[in-house]
Amino acid sequence: MTEKARAWFTLTGSDYRKGGLILSLILIVSCFHFLTPTDYRYLHEIYQRIYYIPILLAAFWYGPLIGFLTALLVSAIYVFHIRMDWHHFPVYTFNQYAEICLYHVIALVIGFLSSKEKRHREQLERTSAELAEAYQQLQDTFERLRKADRLAALGQLSAGIAHEIRNPLGSVKGSIEILEEEIPPDHPKYEFVQIVKEETARLDSIVTEFLEFARPPRPTFKPYSINELIESTLILLHKETTASGISVVKNLAPDLPLTPMDPDQIRQVLLNIFLNAVQAMPDRGTIDVRSRLENERVIVEVADTGIGVGEADLNRIFDPFFSTKPTGTGMGLSISYQLVENHGGLLSARANPERGMTFCVELPRT
């Protein structure tokens, strides 16, 4: 049975009320016809016009078919009344039969006009919904372009800063290594040499992150299974999740198609998201990993039960240098955002209804 056919047999409470009103009007007018003596001819002429009300309502609410069937029901009752009470008035009887013909004509005309108006209204509603969706997509695209423009400007700034810092940092690193060879481990100042060495390595790591953000490598595409990538990334994090008492729940859609991607870059994205989830749940929790195919896009969602991010900070979560962690550089998610965008995809985040965050990675299937 088609959707349109099923709609004919699906009645709502409103349909029952409307149908009851139509039948009640027909019954009331018919009772007036049968109970009013023929001497009151002017009243019968009023009654036969009142029959138009249920016919018009049926045609307007349900279209030409129901309107025509309502006219048939009225005609059957009215013909019985004519043959029983008006057979001895041939001229008036003829006028009443002509009125019955008008019942059907009016039912069909109003029904067709109502159906046309209803189709036009539905088309306007669909167009309005499509325009609203297009407007929302335009807003999203504008927001992405604005973010991309801001990231590009920050990327140029980061590249300049990183370039200026890396050269003297290399000199400092080399000098510290020379001093380390000259100062024995039992020397009282050897500890300070190690501190400088560790901090220099940390600075070098931060500069490297700046350069990755400023000049992310172009992806090398090849068909790869996103589910296999998720599984291999979770294996890398098995020690961290076990140590934190975190349980991992996997709901991976089977038989997902191979997706063109740079597996190393997308693994880096997933690793960043998983690590953020682990760090957001220092005292146990759950990571729920889901994958599916939707609208020709492969989607991976990672939901955690961690401390989450405040509503005011949610729009800044992918901005460079923004971090809610005291020791974070705020570059991991920014780099991940660019890597996914270079794949033609989208990385987004939202707060869960109860607690925690959900990160969503969308990659085009082709």
VODREN-397142 format. One record per residue: x, y, z of N, C-alpha, C in turn; residue in one letter. Coordinates in steps of 0.001 Angstrom, whole numbers. Atoms other than C-alpha are relative to their C-alpha. Layout:
% VODREN-397142
n.east|n.north|n.up|ca.east|ca.north|ca.up|c.east|c.north|c.up|rest
X|Y|Z|X|Y|Z|X|Y|Z|A .
...
% end
This chain:
% VODREN-397142
n.east|n.north|n.up|ca.east|ca.north|ca.up|c.east|c.north|c.up|rest
849|-1189|0|0|0|0|887|1243|0|M .
-791|-1206|97|1383|3424|-951|-265|910|1186|T .
175|-958|-1096|1863|6295|1496|-1297|776|-151|E .
1226|-762|227|-988|8186|-140|-1230|-826|346|K .
1137|866|-312|-3309|5196|149|-134|-205|1503|A .
52|176|-1453|-2347|4651|3784|-572|1228|680|R .
505|-1235|-602|-3149|8293|4483|-1519|42|21|A .
1475|23|31|-6780|7669|3452|-566|-764|1179|W .
528|868|-1054|-7146|5023|6157|540|380|1381|F .
-538|-446|-1273|-5261|6880|8873|-792|1214|467|T .
852|-1070|-493|-7734|8974|10844|500|489|1350|L .
-394|-606|-1267|-6801|11364|13611|-1252|384|792|T .
1124|-458|-808|-8958|12650|16446|-716|1167|-643|G .
617|-1139|692|-9538|15834|14443|-893|-475|-1138|S .
825|546|1090|-10820|13763|11491|-1321|-546|532|D .
1235|544|-579|-13316|11989|13731|-957|1132|408|Y .
855|-1125|-394|-14576|15319|15091|-633|671|-1210|R .
540|-626|1210|-14951|16806|11621|-1061|-882|-644|K .
977|921|569|-16693|13683|10325|-1285|-36|802|G .
1192|-15|-849|-19026|13709|13314|-832|1259|-207|G .
723|-1248|247|-19893|17352|12653|-782|-66|-1308|L .
668|94|1306|-20714|16645|8989|-1232|-900|89|I .
1127|927|-117|-22906|13639|9796|-1110|582|883|L .
1010|-607|-886|-24632|15539|12615|-824|1040|-754|S .
726|-1001|780|-25525|18406|10277|-975|-655|-974|L .
881|702|947|-26912|15997|7675|-1202|-589|730|I .
1079|621|-773|-28938|14169|10336|-997|1045|496|L .
894|-1042|-530|-30331|17391|11851|-883|575|-1106|I .
773|-580|1108|-31359|18891|8495|-1029|-1008|-517|V .
924|1033|480|-32917|15574|7428|-1183|-145|952|S .
1096|86|-971|-34922|15402|10654|-979|1165|-177|C .
869|-1151|243|-36216|18920|10016|-868|-216|-1236|F .
759|257|1218|-37224|17861|6492|-1175|-942|263|H .
1033|1017|-196|-39125|14785|7638|-1053|424|1023|F .
938|-388|-1061|-40741|16428|10675|-815|1253|-331|L .
728|-1220|363|-41822|19683|9017|-1073|-328|-1040|T .
1076|281|981|-45225|19438|7230|283|702|-1333|P .
-206|-571|1340|-45242|20145|3494|-695|1330|-177|T .
660|-1304|96|-47494|23106|4130|1010|1146|173|D .
-1029|-1024|-224|-44387|25003|5262|1090|-158|-1065|Y .
-910|222|1134|-42787|24934|1840|1241|887|102|R .
-1140|-920|-72|-40570|27954|2507|1078|-527|963|Y .
-989|599|-914|-38950|26091|5434|776|-1115|-683|L .
-691|1071|722|-38168|23100|3214|1025|558|-979|H .
-970|-603|903|-36479|25430|722|1249|468|762|E .
-1154|-375|-835|-34285|26719|3563|817|-1239|367|I .
-705|1218|-403|-33491|23193|4694|858|-557|-1127|Y .
-755|606|1092|-32427|22033|1243|1252|814|-318|Q .
-1221|-803|169|-29965|24978|1069|993|-259|1133|R .
-902|287|-1122|-28598|24132|4514|826|-1255|-271|I .
-762|1202|368|-27529|20765|3020|1360|368|-620|Y .
-1271|-393|607|-24789|22734|1239|1127|92|1048|Y .
-1044|-201|-1017|-23001|23334|4546|823|-1260|237|I .
-836|1204|-177|-21963|19690|5273|722|-413|-1278|P .
-666|353|1264|-21214|19155|1562|1239|856|-210|I .
-1143|-904|166|-18968|22235|1438|1110|-333|999|L .
-1011|346|-999|-17227|21266|4670|746|-1268|-375|L .
-645|1264|388|-16551|17711|3454|947|209|-1176|A .
-839|-247|1168|-15214|18941|107|1223|834|362|A .
-1111|-880|-380|-13081|21640|1731|1031|-734|846|F .
-924|681|-895|-11594|19397|4410|668|-1217|-627|W .
-502|1301|456|-11165|16138|2487|149|-137|-1504|Y .
-191|79|1426|-11172|16941|-1224|-1243|-454|-763|G .
1169|261|838|-13460|16115|-4161|-663|-1352|236|P .
580|1346|-148|-13931|12380|-3485|-945|-42|1207|L .
832|32|-1195|-15228|12744|93|-1164|975|-138|I .
1088|-947|233|-17213|15811|-934|-1091|-605|-876|G .
971|640|900|-18869|13835|-3759|-772|-1096|736|F .
682|1053|-755|-19633|10897|-1437|-992|603|1002|L .
925|-684|-913|-21171|13317|1082|-1240|484|-755|T .
1131|-438|831|-23317|14779|-1714|-897|-1183|-359|A .
794|1198|290|-24420|11227|-2607|-860|-395|1200|L .
744|344|-1208|-25425|10548|1011|-1181|960|199|L .
1071|-989|-118|-27401|13800|1172|-1080|-241|-1045|V .
955|216|1095|-29004|13042|-2196|-890|-1198|276|S .
784|1207|-277|-30088|9548|-1116|-1096|295|1030|A .
999|-346|-1020|-31802|10929|1993|-1058|947|-573|I .
920|-1006|512|-33294|13864|126|-943|-582|-1049|Y .
858|648|1004|-34590|11710|-2770|-1104|-801|692|V .
1015|753|-754|-36354|9455|-263|-1079|947|533|F .
944|-988|-510|-37938|12559|1295|-886|549|-1132|H .
766|-533|1141|-39005|13897|-2136|-1066|-1001|-451|I .
929|1015|495|-40581|10619|-3232|-1105|-289|1022|R .
997|306|-1017|-42395|10233|73|-971|1164|212|M .
833|-1139|-386|-43704|13788|646|-326|972|-1140|D .
190|-1025|1026|-43467|15769|-2627|-356|-558|-1379|W .
294|590|1308|-44506|13355|-5386|-1226|650|-656|H .
1197|-599|559|-47799|15259|-5813|236|1457|-419|H .
-369|-1340|468|-45920|18539|-6630|1097|-139|-1060|F .
-1013|317|1024|-44198|17754|-9962|956|1160|-283|P .
-893|-1132|312|-42850|21276|-10604|1032|184|1118|V .
-919|-172|-1134|-41378|21627|-7117|968|-1188|105|Y .
-867|1184|-26|-40060|18063|-7323|1146|136|-998|T .
-1058|-206|1005|-38188|18941|-10518|1077|952|534|F .
-965|-947|-561|-36582|21923|-8767|886|-649|1062|N .
-782|675|-1040|-35523|19689|-5904|1041|-939|-608|Q .
-971|865|690|-33869|17198|-8282|1122|832|-617|Y .
-1034|-894|537|-32058|20088|-9952|953|443|1118|A .
-845|-371|-1139|-30849|21143|-6506|966|-1127|359|E .
-855|1150|-292|-29494|17621|-5966|1185|-48|-962|I .
-1107|-47|974|-27459|17921|-9193|1026|1052|400|C .
-919|-1060|-437|-26023|21168|-7862|840|-453|1196|L .
-786|521|-1127|-24972|19349|-4669|1304|-624|-502|Y .
-1163|720|504|-22622|17159|-6692|966|934|-733|H .
-873|-939|722|-21327|19970|-8906|798|839|992|V .
-673|-821|-1007|-20553|22166|-5897|1056|-810|756|I .
-947|856|-716|-18888|19249|-4076|1275|-204|-806|A .
-1177|236|841|-16581|18543|-7042|821|1274|-183|L .
-721|-1251|229|-15712|22184|-7704|770|425|1254|V .
-659|-405|-1245|-14979|23052|-4060|1093|-995|389|I .
-1005|1012|-324|-13147|19750|-3586|1269|175|-798|G .
-1177|-197|837|-10834|20344|-6537|743|1283|374|F .
-639|-1251|-404|-10188|23951|-5503|720|-158|1340|L .
-625|224|-1296|-9481|22852|-1925|1272|-838|-133|S .
-1187|840|201|-7081|20116|-3110|1138|791|-629|S .
-1023|-825|642|-5282|22587|-5325|632|958|1003|K .
-517|-914|-1013|-4977|25077|-2474|870|-742|1010|E .
-770|779|-957|-3742|22330|-144|1364|-373|-570|K .
-1283|321|635|-1082|21215|-2647|890|1229|-70|R .
-777|-1234|71|-26|24831|-3099|570|360|1367|H .
-469|-299|-1342|227|25313|674|1128|-939|413|R .
-1058|954|-329|2267|22131|1082|1287|330|-747|E .
-1181|-386|772|4585|23275|-1701|685|1221|630|Q .
-574|-1174|-662|5021|26628|46|705|-397|1302|L .
-632|447|-1239|5774|24836|3329|1321|-704|-286|E .
-1258|667|368|8367|22608|1615|1045|1022|-426|R .
-935|-1030|448|9910|25641|-62|539|791|1186|T .
-430|-735|-1188|9982|27485|3257|1010|-815|811|S .
-932|857|-748|11657|24498|4950|1346|-90|-722|A .
-1239|60|771|14207|24242|2118|779|1307|119|E .
-670|-1292|-144|14927|27967|2360|623|141|1384|L .
-542|-66|-1356|15365|27691|6126|1264|-862|116|A .
-1173|873|-31|17756|24777|5643|1162|630|-759|E .
-1050|-648|785|19657|26648|2924|605|1177|764|A .
-493|-1131|-787|19885|29708|5186|917|-484|1120|Y .
-833|536|-1074|21237|27581|8028|1344|-479|-548|Q .
-1247|444|621|23787|25993|5675|875|1190|-371|Q .
-755|-1207|335|24768|29463|4485|650|594|1243|L .
-559|-504|-1248|25217|30587|8086|1176|-854|463|Q .
-1083|897|-403|27311|27501|8844|1234|202|-875|D .
-1117|-216|921|29420|28064|5724|705|1321|300|T .
-583|-1295|-336|29899|31722|6635|838|-97|1265|F .
-748|157|-1248|30972|30740|10140|1297|-761|-232|E .
-1206|774|302|33407|28175|8744|1018|862|-745|R .
-910|-874|735|34843|30736|6304|648|1023|933|L .
-549|-964|-950|35243|33265|9104|1045|-655|897|R .
-973|731|-820|36945|30650|11262|1257|-308|-807|K .
-1155|309|846|39162|29606|8335|852|1234|-233|A .
-744|-1242|209|40108|33241|7701|806|352|1247|D .
-698|-295|-1245|40977|33718|11365|1153|-976|223|R .
-1067|990|-156|42955|30474|11413|1152|264|-951|L .
-1059|-290|960|44840|31497|8284|877|1142|503|A .
-777|-1127|-529|45861|34806|9861|872|-442|1175|A .
-769|495|-1132|46897|33059|13065|1100|-954|-448|L .
-1016|906|531|48736|30461|11004|1214|746|-503|G .
-1125|-805|477|50857|33116|9308|791|570|1183|Q .
-677|-529|-1178|51601|34692|12690|808|-1092|698|L .
-683|1112|-669|52497|31309|14193|1245|-424|-774|S .
-1152|392|812|54781|30484|11278|1157|968|206|A .
-1061|-988|-209|56659|33739|11731|647|-130|1358|G .
-537|139|-1360|56987|33289|15490|847|-1257|116|I .
-724|1270|-101|58043|29659|15174|1335|70|-727|A .
-1249|-111|765|60636|30505|12525|1032|816|772|H .
-929|-857|-737|62121|33268|14663|511|-677|1273|E .
-397|642|-1250|62213|31089|17777|874|-1218|-245|I .
-675|1285|200|63468|27847|16245|1512|152|-148|R .
-1453|-149|216|66900|29163|15172|746|237|1313|N .
-733|-145|-1281|67992|30557|18570|-236|-1174|943|P .
276|1158|-855|66335|27590|20260|961|-1135|-336|L .
-969|1026|391|68585|25277|18234|1373|275|583|G .
-1300|-355|-581|71605|27194|19425|22|-297|1502|S .
75|282|-1429|70439|26955|23040|83|-1498|267|V .
0|1453|-183|69832|23233|22678|1402|-570|-174|K .
-1368|488|226|73307|22649|21235|933|395|1122|G .
-868|-459|-1091|74945|24725|23959|-235|-808|1263|S .
305|791|-1194|73143|22829|26704|601|-1399|-107|I .
-591|1346|165|74292|19494|25243|1508|33|235|E .
-1439|-120|-238|77900|20758|25289|284|138|1494|I .
-168|-170|-1444|77548|21916|28908|-256|-1303|758|L .
321|1266|-667|76009|18572|29842|1190|-948|-37|E .
-1176|869|108|79138|16799|28608|1123|473|927|E .
-1082|-553|-818|81394|19151|30587|-279|-139|1498|E .
350|39|-1421|79479|18959|33902|-352|-1434|389|I .
295|1376|-412|79535|15597|35659|-1337|-96|741|P .
1308|170|-662|76303|14141|37086|7|332|1489|P .
-38|-282|-1436|77528|14651|40665|265|1466|312|D .
-234|-1437|-211|78129|18363|40152|-1270|645|555|H .
1210|-601|-592|75754|20571|42217|-869|754|-1002|P .
780|-741|997|74681|22505|39089|-491|-879|-1152|K .
443|909|1069|74027|19414|36967|-1534|-30|-106|Y .
1464|9|-22|70343|19512|38038|-585|1148|-829|E .
497|-1156|749|69932|22981|36526|190|-194|-1500|F .
-226|313|1420|71413|21781|33241|-1129|-889|-520|V .
1082|888|411|68790|19042|33122|-1328|751|-118|Q .
1237|-789|72|65996|21534|33852|-34|818|-1272|I .
-67|-796|1231|67167|23788|31027|-193|-898|-1217|V .
127|932|1126|67419|20775|28724|-1447|-436|-195|K .
1406|438|95|63888|19599|29536|-903|1138|-483|E .
824|-1127|413|62390|23063|29166|261|371|-1458|E .
-316|-257|1414|64214|23526|25858|-708|-1000|-896|T .
725|1014|775|62758|20251|24630|-1493|319|-49|A .
1427|-364|-21|59302|21436|25717|-267|1176|-935|R .
153|-1126|920|59763|24715|23867|79|-459|-1454|L .
-133|521|1363|60896|22803|20791|-1272|-726|-427|D .
1261|689|306|57740|20671|21001|-1108|1000|-307|S .
1024|-1021|245|55560|23798|21224|217|657|-1355|I .
-305|-611|1303|57334|25374|18231|-397|-941|-1130|V .
394|976|1018|56777|22154|16285|-1512|2|-201|T .
1465|-76|112|53069|22342|17086|-420|1264|-753|E .
314|-1236|718|52997|25950|15884|199|-184|-1496|F .
-280|202|1418|54579|24907|12604|-1010|-963|-631|L .
1023|916|528|52145|21999|12195|-1314|722|-225|E .
1227|-780|167|49281|24422|12708|131|970|-1175|F .
-175|-1010|1042|50751|27057|10371|87|-629|-1383|A .
-163|652|1309|51694|24638|7599|-328|-1488|119|R .
357|1429|-103|49715|21394|7945|347|-716|-1305|P .
-379|725|1217|51005|18759|5536|-1220|-378|-831|P .
1101|414|875|48852|17955|2519|-282|-1488|195|R .
315|1427|-198|46981|14674|2982|344|-831|-1226|P .
-242|983|1060|48063|11665|943|-1144|-1004|43|T .
1235|779|-60|44758|10020|111|220|-1432|-480|F .
100|1389|436|44239|6286|-85|-1205|-620|685|K .
1182|622|-623|41206|4056|590|391|-712|1295|P .
-318|592|-1298|41143|3044|4233|-1283|-192|787|Y .
1172|289|-831|38688|1560|6711|44|857|1258|S .
39|-857|-1178|37673|4068|9358|-130|-825|1273|I .
134|859|-1184|36708|1235|11736|1354|-584|421|N .
-1331|513|-330|40204|-274|11507|857|1089|633|E .
-768|-1119|-548|41668|3153|12192|-410|271|1449|L .
482|-192|-1369|39487|3522|15294|567|-1083|913|I .
-485|1119|-819|40478|69|16561|1491|152|302|E .
-1444|-124|-211|44208|692|16057|331|1171|921|S .
-240|-1150|-876|44001|4104|17761|-349|-343|1445|T .
378|398|-1361|42210|2609|20773|1037|-934|618|L .
-1056|878|-517|44961|-7|21074|1154|848|549|I .
-1067|-880|-470|47503|2815|21393|-331|623|1353|L .
435|-653|-1238|45443|4276|24243|-424|-983|1080|L .
481|1007|-952|44751|1003|26032|609|205|1389|H .
-665|-183|-1285|47301|1752|28767|-615|1173|759|K .
566|-1182|-664|45861|5224|29483|-1423|-261|484|E .
1382|246|-406|42233|4082|29543|-67|-994|1154|T .
-14|977|-1090|43035|1113|31779|450|636|1308|T .
-520|-641|-1207|45051|3226|34207|-1020|945|613|A .
1004|-942|-510|42180|5747|34501|-1334|-668|301|S .
1257|706|-273|39505|3058|34880|-1111|385|-959|G .
984|-428|1001|37785|4183|31691|-420|-1197|-852|I .
513|1059|878|35545|1761|29811|-319|590|-1369|S .
218|-435|1383|35318|2020|26038|-1127|-833|-599|V .
1136|661|641|32016|1201|24325|59|315|-1496|V .
-112|-189|1457|32189|646|20560|-1312|-396|-672|K .
1178|264|830|29172|908|18265|365|365|-1437|N .
-517|-269|1332|30826|669|14869|-877|-688|-1039|L .
860|562|1044|28620|177|11836|801|-973|-858|A .
-737|964|828|29647|-2969|9966|-87|362|-1484|P .
8|-141|1466|30504|-2983|6260|9|1453|-448|D .
-174|-1366|486|31367|694|6066|945|-8|-1197|L .
-881|0|1172|32925|1512|2685|1367|584|336|P .
-1318|-615|-151|36606|2321|2390|-107|1482|-337|L .
106|-1454|141|37061|6068|2703|1349|564|-416|T .
-1277|-624|370|39715|8143|916|480|934|1105|P .
-535|-801|-1107|41909|9620|3644|1494|-210|93|M .
-1380|203|-422|45410|10065|4936|-80|-652|1383|D .
234|687|-1284|45320|7429|7710|849|549|1141|P .
-842|-534|-1068|48230|8974|9622|-594|1289|569|D .
573|-1258|-467|46547|12380|9772|-1304|-227|764|Q .
1267|256|-696|43117|11027|10721|252|-737|1311|I .
-367|638|-1273|44771|8801|13347|435|1058|1008|R .
-395|-1084|-895|46323|11958|14779|-1223|738|537|Q .
1234|-659|-425|42868|13568|14882|-702|-832|1075|V .
671|873|-966|41319|10562|16631|776|-98|1305|L .
-831|88|-1197|44238|10340|19023|-176|1243|872|L .
230|-1237|-746|43775|13994|20015|-1343|-29|718|N .
1345|33|-587|40052|13472|20603|-58|-991|1155|I .
9|1007|-1060|40557|10270|22616|790|467|1227|F .
-806|-475|-1125|43317|11843|24727|-734|1085|785|L .
793|-1022|-694|41099|14842|25488|-1079|-647|869|N .
1041|693|-770|38348|12438|26578|590|-649|1243|A .
-641|651|-1155|40751|10505|28835|372|1034|1052|V .
-415|-1032|-958|42101|13710|30404|-1189|683|664|Q .
1203|-604|-593|38537|14938|31000|-657|-919|1028|A .
577|965|-949|37795|11801|33084|1106|-594|872|M .
-1086|543|-827|40557|11444|35677|-471|-1067|983|P .
527|962|-977|38279|9430|37983|-1066|-877|-641|D .
868|959|683|36738|6781|35744|-1004|710|-924|R .
975|-541|942|34155|7258|33026|-173|-951|-1166|G .
293|832|1176|33002|5951|29663|238|804|-1266|T .
-152|-561|1344|34025|6670|26100|-853|-833|-940|I .
895|677|952|31362|5804|23532|414|406|-1411|D .
-467|-260|1365|32703|5495|19982|-1021|-581|-972|V .
999|431|978|30198|5335|17117|461|363|-1406|R .
-274|-307|1408|30634|5146|13353|-1224|-378|-824|S .
1137|283|868|28028|5247|10594|198|725|-1337|R .
17|-662|1305|27372|6254|6998|-1296|785|-99|L .
1179|-854|53|25002|9192|6550|187|1053|-1091|E .
-35|-994|1081|24305|11237|3398|1361|37|-694|N .
-1271|128|716|27435|9948|1634|1185|566|789|E .
-1104|-434|-856|29594|10962|4599|202|-1035|1100|R .
-343|913|-1086|31401|8657|7006|159|833|1267|V .
52|-800|-1219|30761|9920|10531|513|-830|1167|I .
-515|605|-1234|32680|9087|13706|-347|946|1145|V .
346|-791|-1182|31314|10307|17060|679|-609|1221|E .
-672|422|-1233|33298|10130|20302|-634|776|1150|V .
682|-626|-1137|31240|10829|23427|658|-449|1290|A .
-582|344|-1298|32681|10983|26935|-921|480|1119|D .
774|-409|-1176|31287|11446|30433|876|852|914|T .
-950|-801|-763|33942|13932|31494|-585|1297|516|G .
423|-1258|-613|33832|17423|32946|-605|951|-1025|I .
613|-817|1036|32885|18954|29599|602|1396|-90|G .
-446|-1368|242|33296|22550|28456|-1198|912|185|V .
1084|-947|-221|31229|25558|29469|-570|530|-1302|G .
679|-501|1198|28727|27029|27022|748|1180|-604|E .
-716|-1176|501|30758|30232|26758|1272|-378|-739|A .
-1252|420|628|33899|28298|25752|-206|-949|-1169|D .
235|1019|1019|32227|25880|23350|347|511|-1399|L .
-286|-551|1322|32569|28212|20342|1487|266|-219|N .
-1433|-280|121|36277|28710|21074|845|-1255|59|R .
-726|1227|-296|37198|25070|21461|1031|-359|-1071|I .
-945|293|1083|38959|24872|18064|917|1182|-308|F .
-889|-1142|208|40685|28248|18356|1413|-339|462|D .
-1379|241|-438|44478|28148|18526|271|642|1354|P .
-458|-468|-1299|46036|28588|21964|-1094|-6|1065|F .
1052|82|-1013|42697|28001|23707|13|-1388|626|F .
-24|1283|-704|42802|25294|26357|-614|180|1378|S .
550|-4|-1357|40889|24470|29528|915|-743|972|T .
-944|734|-848|43857|22438|30817|1147|930|402|K .
-1044|-929|-470|46502|24209|32923|1323|-160|-733|P .
-1285|228|677|49379|22609|30992|-154|-135|-1512|T .
208|186|1438|47838|22516|27509|448|1211|-800|G .
-384|-1098|896|49085|24577|24568|-1179|505|-821|T .
1166|-415|768|45658|24710|22931|172|-147|-1493|G .
-253|160|1435|47012|23534|19572|-546|-1312|-562|M .
379|1337|487|45843|19904|19394|-1282|11|-808|G .
1278|-9|709|42217|20515|18429|35|933|-1204|L .
-125|-900|1151|43145|23430|16147|652|-714|-1174|S .
-659|776|1064|45524|21199|14205|-940|-1073|-531|I .
952|1034|430|42921|18423|14136|-1077|593|-899|S .
1034|-661|807|40321|20865|12791|507|238|-1415|Y .
-558|-262|1329|42624|21843|9928|219|-1295|-785|Q .
-233|1271|685|43540|18236|9134|-1296|-559|-581|L .
1289|499|489|39879|17222|8853|-516|892|-1130|V .
464|-919|1039|39077|20337|6824|753|-218|-1305|E .
-778|294|1211|41905|19498|4396|-450|-1279|-685|N .
594|1203|595|40118|16179|3843|-1373|294|-608|H .
1339|-331|481|36981|18058|2805|-1084|-356|997|G .
953|409|-1022|35341|17099|6087|-250|1099|1011|G .
359|-956|-1045|34192|18762|9275|198|-644|1365|L .
-159|416|-1390|35179|18448|12917|-827|949|860|L .
875|-819|-831|32577|19661|15407|-81|-591|1401|S .
131|450|-1388|31865|19428|19127|-1288|549|580|A .
1211|-447|-684|28762|19662|21280|-5|-562|1421|R .
131|454|-1383|27939|19349|24947|-1102|-1044|92|A .
1019|1030|-204|26048|16237|26021|-1092|526|931|N .
1093|-483|-860|22639|16681|27715|302|-124|1486|P .
-256|204|-1424|23807|15248|31033|1389|509|390|E .
-1365|-438|-294|27593|15596|31148|922|-483|-1093|R .
-973|416|993|30639|15370|28953|-189|678|-1344|G .
-20|-586|1339|31299|16206|25319|-119|-1105|-1046|M .
13|889|1159|30730|14611|21924|709|704|-1143|T .
-703|-512|1171|33207|15203|19101|-429|-813|-1211|F .
504|650|1215|32066|14431|15572|946|294|-1155|C .
-865|-110|1184|34370|13780|12606|-814|-462|-1209|V .
724|342|1227|32696|13854|9174|977|21|-1153|E .
-877|102|1153|34592|12662|6122|-836|-381|-1230|L .
739|388|1210|33256|12549|2533|382|-1412|-434|P .
-263|1394|388|32899|8976|1284|788|-82|-1289|R .
-720|15|1284|34253|9859|-2164|778|1287|-145|T .
% end
